[in-house]
Structures are given as C-alpha cells and as structure tokens.
Amino acid sequence: HRSVSRGLGDVYKRQKLGCLVYYKGFNYLKDIVDMACEDNSAIHNLSARVYPRIAMKYSATPAAIEHAIRTVIKRSWDDDPNRINGISAWKLNAQPSVKDFLSIVIGHLKYFTEE
C-alpha cells in the first residue's frame, strides 16, 4: 500500500491538479490514503476516526485537518475541474466532498500502481 500513497504526489504532478504539494492538507491526504489502503472503511469514518488520529500526529485539531484537506480539494477544483474529472470514474458537476475526492484519488492510484 505504501506505493499507492507515494503515488499521490505523482498524481498531483502528472495531472497538474492545481494544488501544490507543500500545502498542509496534502500531507494529511497522504496519511488518509495510507490509512484507507490499510482499512477500506477509513474513508467512511473521517470525522470520528481519521481526522482525530491525524490531528494527534500533527498536533492539530480535527477541524484544522478537515479544513486543510478541503482547501486542497477546493484549490484543485477551482484551478480546473476537468483535471479532477480526468481521474474520476464518474462525471463531477460540483466540487467533490472529501470522501468522494479520496475515493477518486485512491481508485486512480490503485488502478495505476502495481502492488
């Protein structure tokens, strides 16, 4: 699964998703991808389980973690929605939720990453 999460940076570079990798939320997304690869139910328990765990790791609040991740997604969407749609298995008409964005990115990474 580590190769999948490492691929997150490659997706951002290759697809030019519009969010720079030095945003705090980018590192949080990498951690969530790691967690989701270990436990598929992780993206279904973001507020209750995932945000608090990442918040502890980075000495932040769960709300700050969620806000930083939403900022990454918003930046990517505002830059060019077609870029996110380019890696999505379905057509998006609005900015994806955190859960939907994670599903899109993880699905894309798993499809293009050899385990």
C-alpha positions, 0 to 999 in steps of 0.5 A: 500500500505504501506505493499507492500513497507515494503515488499521490504526489505523482498524481498531483504532478502528472495531472497538474491538479492545481494544488501544490504539494507543500500545502498542509492538507496534502500531507494529511491526504497522504496519511488518509490514503495510507490509512484507507489502503490499510482499512477500506472503511477509513474513508467512511469514518473521517470525522470520528476516526481519521481526522482525530488520529491525524490531528494527534500526529500533527498536533492539530485539531480535527477541524484544522485537518478537515479544513486543510484537506478541503482547501486542497480539494477546493484549490484543485477544483477551482484551478480546473475541474476537468483535471479532477474529472480526468481521474474520476470514474464518474462525471463531477458537476460540483466540487467533490466532498472529501470522501468522494475526492479520496475515493477518486484519488485512491481508485486512480492510484490503485488502478495505476500502481502495481502492488 
